[in-house]
Amino acid sequence: MKSKIAVFPGSFDPITKGHENIIIRSLSLFDKVIVGVGVNIDKRYVFSVDQRKKWIDETFADYPQITSEFY
């Protein structure tokens, strides 16, 4: 059986409770969720991409089926 994988892209500058809610709820539909942290050289971010990814990883530390990646 194939795994169902979702990609949830965004800038997450910062990640919000709304993002968190949607991502956790998506686990009822998908086996794995990849949170794609966007990097756009034309956009000015408040927080660095490393900080944003760190927050995402900390937010979902109890959910091994949720991972984050840069894109």
C-alpha positions in Angstrom: 0.0 0.0 0.0 1.3 3.4 -0.9 1.8 6.1 1.7 -0.3 9.3 1.4 2.0 12.3 1.7 1.0 15.9 1.9 3.1 19.0 1.4 2.0 22.1 3.3 4.1 25.1 1.9 4.4 28.5 3.3 6.7 31.2 4.7 5.6 30.6 8.4 7.0 34.0 9.4 6.1 33.0 12.1 4.1 29.7 12.3 0.6 30.4 13.8 -1.9 28.4 15.8 -4.0 28.3 12.6 -1.1 26.6 10.7 -0.6 24.2 13.5 -4.3 23.3 13.6 -4.5 22.6 9.9 -1.3 20.5 9.8 -2.3 18.4 12.8 -5.8 17.9 11.4 -4.4 16.8 8.1 -2.9 13.7 9.8 -6.4 12.1 9.7 -6.0 12.2 5.9 -2.3 11.6 5.3 0.4 9.3 6.6 3.0 12.0 6.4 3.0 15.8 6.2 6.0 17.7 4.9 5.9 21.4 6.0 7.8 23.3 3.3 9.5 26.4 4.6 9.6 28.9 1.8 12.6 31.0 0.9 11.9 33.9 -1.5 14.9 36.2 -2.1 12.5 39.1 -3.0 10.6 38.9 0.3 11.7 40.5 3.5 11.2 38.2 6.4 10.9 39.1 10.1 12.6 35.8 11.2 15.5 33.8 9.5 14.6 30.6 7.7 16.6 28.7 10.2 14.6 30.1 13.1 11.3 29.4 11.3 12.3 25.8 10.6 13.4 25.4 14.2 10.0 26.6 15.5 8.2 24.2 13.2 10.3 21.3 14.3 9.7 22.2 18.0 6.0 22.7 17.4 5.6 19.2 15.9 8.2 17.4 18.0 5.6 15.0 19.3 4.4 14.1 15.8 7.1 12.0 14.0 5.0 11.9 10.8 5.4 15.7 10.4 8.7 16.9 9.1 9.9 20.2 7.7 12.1 21.1 4.7 13.4 24.2 3.0 12.2 24.9 -0.5 
